[in-house]
Amino acid sequence: MLTKTFRLVKNGSIIKNATPILSAVRGKAAYEGEGKTTVRVLNNDPEFGLMIDSYATYGFKLNNGLTVLGPMAIFPKTVLSWQVTAAEQITEQSLKLFKLLEPKIDLLIVGLESSNRPEAGAVLAAARANNLNVEILPTEHACSTFNFLNAEGRSVAGALIPPTSIHNMNEDDMMQTRLEQDSFNKPLY
């Protein structure tokens, strides 16, 4: 490898011979220094616990390969089927599970169908009756919020109801959904 040496000249006299820093890193990656920018795909890192990879009208797919059919209660290391199928069924009793946890959760994220926003007031009242901090979001936003807070190490839980319809799907998404639905409808032998 050829390196060029440059002379620093001031008032006609040579002060210093210098090799530019760029030539010292020519054989390395684009940037190999302290504080370099890195990217981690959180869903692929098991140390962050359970995360939601995707959602569909029939349920959720988690980063460990598990598919949860229907509504779910998700925690950093555990997932349960949640027997609540609509926002109207979220009551003080149905949220009691989240109150009983030790250690106490910092935040409960409730994911509802986007059109169920009028029921949010009743859900909020049920959460307050159980002394729970709650964030009520459309399911698609609740999934990403749960993932983010879980990756931060927060004590968080999600109570998620799958959406009844999904907007902005392309043909590949529709084909994948159809294939997954077909695989669940096959009889077990």
Buried (B, 14 or more C-beta within 10 A) or exposed (E): EEEEEEEEEEEEEEEEEEEEEEEEEEEEEEEEEEEEEEEEEBBEEEEBBBBBBBBBEBBBBBBEEEBBEBBBBBBBEEBEEBEBEEBEBBBBEBBEBBBEBEEEBEBBBBBBBBEBEEBBEBBBEBBEBBEBEBBBBBBBEBBEBBBEBBBEEEBBBBBBBBBEEBEEEEEEEEEEBEEBEEEEEEEEE
